[in-house]
């Protein structure tokens, strides 16, 4: 029985039907189509996909995307970048001013002579020196030596194999 239902459903998909639009008063035929259930299904599926694609395109490539919650506008991103740059430069200026004020306080308290105090020397102290220690530690040197030994041994082994292969 189940096979008959499946067969009937497949058969119904391809049975031709006629869609007729009539004038109700005169029963005059205005419009008619020959359709199958499969044609209707395919048409609605393609129409739905097309509608989804058009909607996605409109939202993604127009200014409508700014109305989506959580999506920031391009102007907001630009403003945030400018403010980050300004705040960074203000932070640097603040560090320089604080160093200068500390120098003035040292001069006023007598810890530093006025002759040694000038703005350029203070500002040169505020420039950030790299904190990276580029010298290799003893453990690192030992590890490098071990790796070199292992590489030399593997090179010698491969050379001896090549010589034996050639003979």
C-alpha positions as CSV (number, residue, x, y, z in Angstrom):
1,X,0.0,0.0,0.0
2,X,2.8,2.4,0.8
3,X,4.3,1.9,-2.6
4,X,1.0,2.9,-4.2
5,X,0.9,6.2,-2.2
6,X,4.4,7.1,-3.2
7,X,3.6,6.3,-6.8
8,X,0.4,8.3,-6.6
9,X,2.3,11.3,-5.1
10,X,4.9,11.1,-7.9
11,X,2.1,10.8,-10.4
12,X,0.3,13.8,-8.9
13,X,3.4,15.9,-9.2
14,X,3.4,15.7,-13.0
15,X,-0.4,15.6,-13.7
16,X,-1.3,18.7,-15.8
17,X,-3.8,21.0,-14.3
18,X,-5.4,24.2,-15.6
19,X,-5.6,27.4,-13.6
20,X,-8.4,29.5,-15.0
21,X,-9.4,33.0,-13.9
22,X,-13.0,33.9,-14.8
23,X,-15.0,37.0,-14.7
24,X,-17.6,36.2,-12.0
25,X,-20.5,38.1,-13.6
26,X,-20.1,36.9,-17.2
27,X,-18.0,33.7,-16.6
28,X,-15.7,35.0,-19.3
29,X,-12.3,33.4,-19.2
30,X,-9.7,36.1,-18.5
31,X,-6.6,34.1,-17.9
32,X,-5.6,30.4,-18.0
33,X,-2.4,28.4,-17.3
34,X,-1.5,24.8,-17.7
35,X,0.5,23.8,-14.6
36,X,1.8,20.8,-12.8
37,X,2.4,20.6,-9.0
38,X,6.1,20.2,-9.7
39,X,6.2,23.5,-11.7
40,X,4.4,25.3,-8.9
41,X,6.8,23.9,-6.3
42,X,9.9,24.8,-8.4
43,X,8.6,28.3,-9.1
44,X,7.9,29.1,-5.5
45,X,11.2,27.7,-4.4
46,X,13.2,29.7,-6.9
47,X,11.1,32.8,-6.0
48,X,11.9,32.4,-2.3
49,X,15.6,32.0,-3.0
50,X,15.6,35.0,-5.2
51,X,13.8,37.0,-2.6
52,X,16.3,36.0,0.1
53,X,19.2,36.9,-2.2
54,X,17.8,40.3,-3.1
55,X,17.1,41.1,0.6
56,X,20.6,40.0,1.7
57,X,22.1,42.2,-1.1
58,X,20.1,45.2,-0.1
59,X,21.0,44.9,3.5
60,X,24.7,44.1,3.0
61,X,25.5,46.8,0.4
62,X,23.4,49.7,1.4
63,X,23.2,51.9,4.4
64,X,20.4,49.8,5.8
65,X,23.0,47.6,7.5
66,X,23.6,50.3,10.1
67,X,20.1,49.6,11.5
68,X,21.1,46.1,12.4
69,X,21.7,45.9,16.2
70,X,25.4,45.5,17.0
71,X,26.6,46.6,13.6
72,X,28.6,49.8,13.8
73,X,28.5,52.4,11.1
74,X,31.5,53.4,9.1
75,X,31.5,56.9,10.4
76,X,31.5,55.5,14.0
77,X,34.6,53.4,13.1
78,X,36.4,56.4,11.6
79,X,35.6,58.5,14.7
80,X,36.8,55.8,17.0
81,X,40.1,55.5,15.1
82,X,40.7,59.3,15.2
83,X,39.9,59.4,18.9
84,X,42.3,56.5,19.6
85,X,45.1,58.4,17.8
86,X,44.3,61.6,19.6
87,X,44.2,59.9,23.0
88,X,47.6,58.2,22.3
89,X,49.2,61.6,21.4
90,X,47.6,63.2,24.5
91,X,49.0,60.4,26.7
92,X,52.5,61.0,25.3
93,X,52.2,64.7,25.9
94,X,51.0,64.1,29.5
95,X,54.0,61.8,30.1
96,X,56.4,64.5,28.9
97,X,54.7,67.2,31.0
98,X,54.8,65.0,34.1
99,X,58.5,64.4,33.5
100,X,59.1,68.1,33.1
101,X,57.2,68.9,36.3
102,X,59.1,66.2,38.2
103,X,62.4,67.9,37.0
104,X,61.2,71.3,38.1
105,X,60.2,69.9,41.5
106,X,63.7,68.4,41.8
107,X,65.3,71.8,41.0
108,X,63.0,73.5,43.5
109,X,63.7,71.0,46.2
110,X,67.5,71.3,45.6
111,X,68.0,67.7,44.4
112,X,69.2,68.9,41.0
113,X,71.2,71.9,40.0
114,X,69.5,74.4,37.7
115,X,72.5,74.3,35.3
116,X,71.9,70.6,34.6
117,X,68.1,71.1,34.1
118,X,66.8,71.8,30.6
119,X,63.7,70.6,28.8
120,X,65.6,68.6,26.2
121,X,67.4,66.4,28.8
122,X,64.1,65.8,30.6
123,X,62.3,64.8,27.4
124,X,65.1,62.5,26.3
125,X,64.6,60.6,29.6
126,X,60.9,60.1,28.8
127,X,61.5,58.4,25.5
128,X,60.8,54.8,25.9
129,X,63.9,52.5,25.7
130,X,63.2,49.0,24.5
131,X,62.9,46.6,27.4
132,X,63.9,43.6,25.4
133,X,66.9,41.7,26.6
134,X,68.4,40.4,23.4
135,X,71.3,38.5,25.1
136,X,71.0,34.8,25.1
137,X,70.8,33.0,28.4
138,X,73.2,30.2,29.4
139,X,70.4,27.6,29.0
140,X,69.7,28.9,25.5
141,X,73.3,28.8,24.5
142,X,73.6,25.2,25.8
143,X,70.4,24.2,23.8
144,X,71.8,25.8,20.6
145,X,75.0,23.8,21.0
146,X,73.1,20.5,21.5
147,X,71.0,21.2,18.4
148,X,74.2,21.9,16.4
149,X,75.7,18.6,17.6
150,X,72.6,16.7,16.6
151,X,72.5,18.4,13.2
152,X,76.1,17.6,12.5
153,X,75.6,13.9,13.5
154,X,72.5,13.7,11.2
155,X,74.5,15.3,8.4
156,X,77.4,12.8,8.9
157,X,74.9,9.9,9.0
158,X,73.3,11.0,5.8
159,X,76.6,11.4,4.0
160,X,77.8,8.0,5.1
161,X,74.6,6.5,3.8
162,X,75.0,8.3,0.5
163,X,78.6,7.0,0.1
164,X,77.5,3.4,0.9
165,X,74.7,3.8,-1.7
166,X,77.1,5.0,-4.4
167,X,79.4,1.9,-3.9
